[in-house]
Amino acid sequence: MKKLIIRKFYKDISVFFLVSLILTGIIVWTIQAVNYFDFVTEDGHGLKIYFYYTILNFPKIIHRILPFIFFISVFYIIISYELKNEISIFWINGMSKIKFLNSMLSFSIIFMFLQIILGSYISPLSKLKARDYLKNSNVDFFTSLIKEGKFINVTKGLTIFINYKENDGTFREIFLEENNKNKSRMIYANKGFLIDNELQKTLKLLKGRVIDIEDSKINVFNFEQISFNLKNLNTKTITTPKLQEIDTRVLLGCFFEVKDNKFKSLKCEKNLIKEVKLELINRLHKPIYIPLIVLFCCYLLLFSKKQKNYKTKINVVFVIVFLLLIFSEVSVRYSIFSINLMFIYLITPLIFFISGYFVFNRMAKNV
């Protein structure tokens, strides 16, 4: 009977957690997706790249909001059970509050490991995949960005300016500038038009002048017609992987100064070690606060809705757990400044846990 009751309790938490996590994740994802739309409007990527990039950033959002959603889920289910007089079923069937707490702590380990897997593997991998889409894509939406009276410089080493556009789609007074190390080319044309189809994306330029500059040497020639290929232009969007997108094993190798670094774009320099430590703590240590969330939420079991100050007590528990979440986010930034601060940060959750567990045990015996 006890197992059936506790399973139902776990099921209610899990269902509420999953629904809340997905809905909240979609809301946050939608807001971020709007901000990412500059890949189309400014950086010249197509809608396909934009779609893949935003979708692949969804695991990162889930990883960030998971602890808070888990806290809300446990907090809400415990209160709803108390208000419906369902929590007393546990005590009637002989389950003590300390056994219930131990069972809940075991249950929370599942979510702790889920957070570790999300943070150390799934989220970095999905963000790296998203970065690869940008890296391997050309500026396939570039032609739609060409407008009159506007400098277009969304691609590396290329600036385009068109003075005005005719009703038939042709351009007048076109200026292009290409820069590549020691080489520079400027093109001026009286007229031009776009050819944009599946076979080619070309800017046809008519009647103009080309100025080539290489190692202080200037070459000038006129032309009647010239074609400028727009199909394989490279974007200015940053394509180098960020630290948050790098495999956890590589970060561990960097932290422990392993020479065989498989991720060539990550140079384990001294000024990077602090950031590597911070990222590793976020991925591997911060999830330990999830069992702490459960521990302090279970303090709600010590109070009854029949008590006059019941609402005040549940508000106090809510504030304590909320401050605990804030502390886990804020303190991690200061833990990397010295070995002492790192040690204090790593041992603080253990101190909170032992103290909280001891106080709960004492209070449960007196209830």
Phi, psi and omega per residue, in radians:
M1 nan -0.750 -3.140
K2 -1.061 -0.725 -3.114
K3 -1.128 -0.700 3.122
L4 -1.109 -0.729 -3.119
I5 -1.155 -0.808 -3.104
I6 -1.191 -0.577 3.082
R7 -1.120 -0.709 3.098
K8 -1.101 -0.689 3.110
F9 -1.089 -0.800 3.105
Y10 -1.093 -0.690 -3.132
K11 -1.109 -0.755 3.137
D12 -1.089 -0.735 3.104
I13 -1.119 -0.787 -3.083
S14 -1.120 -0.767 -3.140
V15 -1.127 -0.829 3.124
F16 -1.082 -0.703 -3.140
F17 -1.105 -0.852 -3.101
L18 -1.112 -0.779 3.137
V19 -1.104 -0.815 -3.131
S20 -1.130 -0.715 -3.126
L21 -1.114 -0.784 -3.116
I22 -1.183 -0.794 -3.126
L23 -1.122 -0.798 3.118
T24 -1.130 -0.711 3.110
G25 -1.059 -0.712 3.123
I26 -1.141 -0.703 3.119
I27 -1.090 -0.858 3.128
V28 -1.119 -0.719 3.127
W29 -1.074 -0.705 3.133
T30 -1.097 -0.739 3.123
I31 -1.114 -0.770 3.121
Q32 -1.167 -0.628 -3.125
A33 -1.071 -0.620 3.088
V34 -1.131 -0.723 3.127
N35 -1.182 -0.549 3.131
Y36 -1.336 -0.092 -3.059
F37 -1.177 -0.183 3.082
D38 -1.179 -0.222 3.020
F39 -1.079 -0.511 3.138
V40 -1.609 -0.855 -3.007
T41 -1.324 -0.453 -3.077
E42 -2.100 -0.697 -3.036
D43 -1.629 -0.124 3.008
G44 1.433 0.173 3.087
H45 -1.355 2.740 3.124
G46 -1.417 2.976 -3.134
L47 -1.141 -0.497 3.131
K48 -1.142 -0.790 3.110
I49 -1.127 -0.730 3.112
Y50 -1.039 -0.746 -3.127
F51 -1.127 -0.855 -3.135
Y52 -1.073 -0.750 -3.080
Y53 -1.107 -0.780 -3.119
T54 -1.203 -0.693 3.125
I55 -1.106 -0.746 -3.094
L56 -1.258 -0.168 3.062
N57 -1.594 -0.038 -3.129
F58 -1.123 -0.751 3.105
P59 -1.022 -0.584 3.098
K60 -1.086 -0.712 3.128
I61 -1.135 -0.787 3.125
I62 -1.033 -0.747 3.133
H63 -1.069 -0.663 -3.086
R64 -1.275 -0.667 -3.021
I65 -1.655 -0.149 -3.050
L66 -0.984 -0.857 -3.114
P67 -1.037 -0.720 -3.123
F68 -1.185 -0.742 3.131
I69 -1.141 -0.656 3.099
F70 -1.130 -0.727 3.076
F71 -1.028 -0.844 3.139
I72 -1.083 -0.684 -3.107
S73 -1.125 -0.879 -3.137
V74 -1.115 -0.785 -3.126
F75 -1.053 -0.820 -3.091
Y76 -1.155 -0.787 -3.085
I77 -1.149 -0.714 3.124
I78 -1.096 -0.771 3.136
I79 -1.151 -0.740 -3.125
S80 -1.128 -0.636 3.070
Y81 -1.134 -0.683 3.131
E82 -1.178 -0.752 -3.116
L83 -1.174 -0.484 3.125
K84 -1.640 0.107 -3.124
N85 1.098 0.390 -3.131
E86 -1.525 -0.379 -3.111
I87 -1.185 -0.492 -3.125
S88 -1.188 -0.313 3.110
I89 -1.050 -0.625 3.131
F90 -1.103 -0.749 -3.075
W91 -1.285 -0.603 3.125
I92 -1.118 -0.606 -3.128
N93 -1.518 0.267 2.994
G94 1.512 0.175 3.104
M95 -1.517 2.207 3.111
S96 -1.430 2.828 -3.123
K97 -1.160 -0.614 -3.141
I98 -1.226 -0.616 3.062
K99 -1.183 -0.661 3.087
F100 -1.092 -0.750 3.108
L101 -1.071 -0.803 3.134
N102 -1.054 -0.692 3.107
S103 -1.132 -0.716 3.122
M104 -1.170 -0.647 3.106
L105 -1.127 -0.696 3.082
S106 -1.110 -0.701 3.119
F107 -1.110 -0.657 -3.101
S108 -1.205 -0.400 3.122
I109 -1.047 -0.590 3.113
I110 -1.044 -0.796 -3.115
F111 -1.264 -0.539 3.079
M112 -1.108 -0.807 3.126
F113 -1.206 -0.577 3.055
L114 -1.071 -0.738 3.113
Q115 -1.146 -0.677 3.117
I116 -1.142 -0.759 3.129
I117 -1.120 -0.749 3.097
L118 -1.059 -0.820 -3.052
G119 -1.319 -0.575 -3.040
S120 -1.667 -0.320 -3.080
Y121 -2.280 -1.068 -2.985
I122 -1.147 -0.865 -3.101
S123 -1.117 -0.852 3.096
P124 -1.055 -0.685 -3.126
L125 -1.141 -0.760 -3.129
S126 -1.173 -0.672 3.115
K127 -1.194 -0.615 3.084
L128 -1.177 -0.687 3.074
K129 -1.069 -0.727 3.116
A130 -1.090 -0.720 3.114
R131 -1.141 -0.648 3.118
D132 -1.114 -0.632 3.096
Y133 -1.073 -0.702 3.100
L134 -1.187 -0.717 -3.085
K135 -1.132 -0.690 -3.048
N136 -1.612 0.026 -3.112
S137 -1.706 2.629 2.978
N138 -1.682 3.093 -3.090
V139 -1.513 1.311 -2.991
D140 -1.351 -0.079 3.116
F141 -1.937 0.186 -3.002
F142 -1.092 -0.733 -3.041
T143 -1.044 -0.548 -3.138
S144 -1.306 -0.214 3.141
L145 -1.499 -0.255 -3.100
I146 -1.259 1.985 -3.127
K147 -2.346 2.742 -3.098
E148 -1.244 2.525 3.091
G149 1.171 0.429 -3.085
K150 -2.372 2.302 3.051
F151 -1.361 2.235 3.120
I152 -1.905 1.960 -3.134
N153 -2.399 0.736 -3.112
V154 -1.410 -0.155 3.123
T155 -1.933 2.734 -3.069
K156 -1.184 2.196 3.025
G157 1.252 0.306 -3.117
L158 -2.396 2.270 3.056
T159 -2.221 2.326 3.125
I160 -2.194 2.342 3.059
F161 -2.313 2.302 3.109
I162 -2.159 2.162 -3.038
N163 -1.187 -0.895 3.066
Y164 -2.722 2.869 -3.044
K165 -2.096 2.316 3.116
E166 -1.367 2.868 3.119
N167 -1.118 -0.466 -3.134
D168 -1.474 0.054 3.078
G169 1.683 -0.096 3.109
T170 -1.419 2.721 -3.124
F171 -1.897 2.648 3.103
R172 -2.130 2.497 3.086
E173 0.954 1.387 -3.055
I174 -1.868 2.379 3.103
F175 -2.227 2.264 3.076
L176 -2.211 2.491 3.060
E177 -2.368 2.198 3.085
E178 -1.990 2.345 3.087
N179 -2.208 2.230 -3.140
N180 -2.541 1.678 -3.108
K181 0.968 -1.984 -3.088
N182 -1.567 0.010 -3.114
K183 -1.835 2.526 3.107
S184 -2.545 2.454 3.124
R185 -2.389 2.295 3.068
M186 -2.093 2.317 -3.123
I187 -2.183 2.248 3.022
Y188 -2.090 2.312 3.128
A189 -2.351 2.514 3.106
N190 -1.268 -0.560 -3.036
K191 -2.583 2.721 3.098
G192 -2.925 2.886 3.099
F193 -2.693 2.761 -3.094
L194 -1.673 2.461 2.943
I195 -2.043 1.910 -3.037
D196 -2.253 1.780 3.080
N197 -2.581 -2.992 -3.105
E198 -1.152 -0.505 -3.081
L199 -1.473 -0.623 -3.085
Q200 -2.703 2.675 2.999
K201 -2.245 1.741 -2.972
T202 -2.308 2.494 3.019
L203 -1.829 1.899 3.127
K204 -1.470 2.179 -3.123
L205 -1.982 2.373 -3.080
L206 -2.146 2.368 3.042
K207 0.907 1.589 3.139
G208 -2.828 -2.821 -3.071
R209 -2.413 2.500 3.094
V210 -2.037 2.312 3.081
I211 -2.091 1.962 3.110
D212 -1.763 2.281 3.101
I213 -2.167 2.086 3.128
E214 -2.488 2.081 -3.134
D215 0.908 0.854 3.084
S216 1.219 0.092 3.076
K217 -1.700 2.323 -3.079
I218 -1.955 2.277 3.110
N219 -2.153 2.217 -3.106
V220 -2.206 2.330 3.043
F221 -2.633 2.651 3.120
N222 -1.668 2.789 3.124
F223 -2.528 2.695 3.052
E224 -1.643 -0.622 3.124
Q225 -2.689 2.412 3.109
I226 -2.597 2.549 -3.136
S227 -1.932 2.374 3.114
F228 -2.057 2.026 -3.064
N229 -1.334 2.215 3.118
L230 -1.892 0.055 -2.957
K231 -1.259 -0.675 -3.022
N232 -1.993 0.640 3.106
L233 -1.254 2.513 3.115
N234 -1.654 2.497 -3.099
T235 -1.405 2.755 3.020
K236 -1.492 -0.128 3.123
T237 -1.026 2.409 -3.137
I238 -1.118 2.120 -3.117
T239 -1.928 -0.112 3.096
T240 -1.278 2.257 -3.106
P241 -1.040 2.422 3.045
K242 -1.450 2.933 -3.107
L243 -1.051 -0.608 -3.125
Q244 -1.195 -0.226 -3.085
E245 -1.790 0.001 -3.057
I246 -1.609 2.501 -3.118
D247 -0.971 2.451 -3.122
T248 -1.061 -0.641 3.127
R249 -1.098 -0.620 3.111
V250 -1.197 -0.723 3.108
L251 -1.117 -0.700 3.091
L252 -1.124 -0.694 3.092
G253 -1.101 -0.669 3.096
C254 -1.175 -0.742 -3.117
F255 -1.121 -0.724 -3.127
F256 -1.599 0.180 3.055
E257 1.034 0.781 3.050
V258 -1.375 2.216 -3.045
K259 -1.257 -0.567 -3.100
D260 -1.386 1.445 -3.108
N261 -1.639 1.973 -3.083
K262 -1.332 -0.338 -3.094
F263 -1.749 1.638 -2.964
K264 -1.097 -0.482 -3.100
S265 -1.326 -0.164 3.111
L266 -1.753 1.933 3.075
K267 -1.730 2.016 -3.068
C268 -1.361 1.268 3.102
E269 -1.529 2.837 -3.074
K270 -1.059 -0.663 -3.119
N271 -1.247 -0.148 -3.138
L272 -1.727 -0.280 -3.049
I273 -1.042 -0.712 -3.136
K274 -1.067 -0.742 3.130
E275 -1.170 -0.626 3.094
V276 -1.128 -0.760 3.098
K277 -1.026 -0.787 -3.129
L278 -1.067 -0.758 -3.127
E279 -1.163 -0.709 3.128
L280 -1.156 -0.686 3.095
I281 -1.112 -0.756 3.127
N282 -1.061 -0.650 -3.068
R283 -1.434 -0.718 -2.921
L284 -1.893 -0.437 -3.058
H285 -1.873 -0.657 -3.068
K286 -1.065 -0.533 3.078
P287 -1.050 -0.265 -3.141
I288 -1.152 -0.251 3.102
Y289 -1.293 -0.240 3.140
I290 -1.126 -0.833 3.026
P291 -1.048 -0.557 3.081
L292 -1.115 -0.659 3.091
I293 -1.039 -0.801 3.134
V294 -1.109 -0.754 -3.122
L295 -0.983 -0.867 -3.078
F296 -1.345 -0.502 3.039
C297 -1.149 -0.560 -3.133
C298 -1.216 -0.176 3.018
Y299 -1.095 -0.360 3.086
L300 -1.103 -0.434 3.140
L301 -1.176 -0.340 -3.080
L302 -1.481 -0.101 -3.089
F303 -2.025 2.641 3.129
S304 -2.050 2.532 3.136
K305 -1.133 -0.252 3.132
K306 -1.363 -0.276 3.115
Q307 -1.251 2.507 -3.080
K308 -1.127 -0.662 -3.095
N309 -1.726 0.524 -3.082
Y310 -1.081 -0.787 -3.121
K311 -1.098 -0.668 3.120
T312 -1.112 -0.727 -3.124
K313 -1.149 -0.747 3.135
I314 -1.206 -0.536 3.067
N315 -1.171 -0.685 3.102
V316 -1.101 -0.764 3.108
V317 -1.075 -0.757 3.130
F318 -1.041 -0.808 -3.122
V319 -1.118 -0.729 -3.137
I320 -1.066 -0.821 -3.128
V321 -1.180 -0.679 3.123
F322 -1.100 -0.750 3.093
L323 -1.143 -0.574 3.091
L324 -1.113 -0.720 3.094
L325 -1.134 -0.731 3.103
I326 -1.101 -0.744 3.127
F327 -1.052 -0.720 -3.139
S328 -1.120 -0.527 -3.140
E329 -1.417 -0.745 -3.036
V330 -1.370 -0.791 -3.026
S331 -1.142 -0.482 -3.106
V332 -1.079 -0.493 -3.117
R333 -1.231 -0.478 -3.117
Y334 -1.628 -0.193 -3.066
S335 -1.226 -0.327 -3.044
I336 -1.596 -0.046 -3.059
F337 -1.317 -0.473 3.120
S338 -2.731 2.883 3.136
I339 -1.148 -0.672 -3.140
N340 -1.109 -0.776 3.122
L341 -1.152 -0.634 3.092
M342 -1.098 -0.782 3.135
F343 -1.103 -0.748 3.135
I344 -1.077 -0.753 -3.131
Y345 -1.127 -0.756 -3.092
L346 -1.169 -0.596 -3.069
I347 -1.576 -0.280 -3.104
T348 -1.010 -0.809 3.114
P349 -1.023 -0.640 3.120
L350 -1.143 -0.709 3.104
I351 -1.123 -0.781 3.098
F352 -1.033 -0.742 -3.075
F353 -1.161 -0.855 -3.119
I354 -1.086 -0.762 -3.140
S355 -1.138 -0.810 -3.129
G356 -1.124 -0.686 3.135
Y357 -1.178 -0.726 3.139
F358 -1.109 -0.801 3.142
V359 -1.129 -0.726 3.115
F360 -1.057 -0.767 -3.141
N361 -1.068 -0.738 3.124
R362 -1.156 -0.761 -3.113
M363 -1.205 -0.642 -3.121
A364 -1.122 -0.585 3.136
K365 -1.251 -0.443 -3.096
N366 -1.623 -0.126 -3.117
V367 -1.402 nan nan
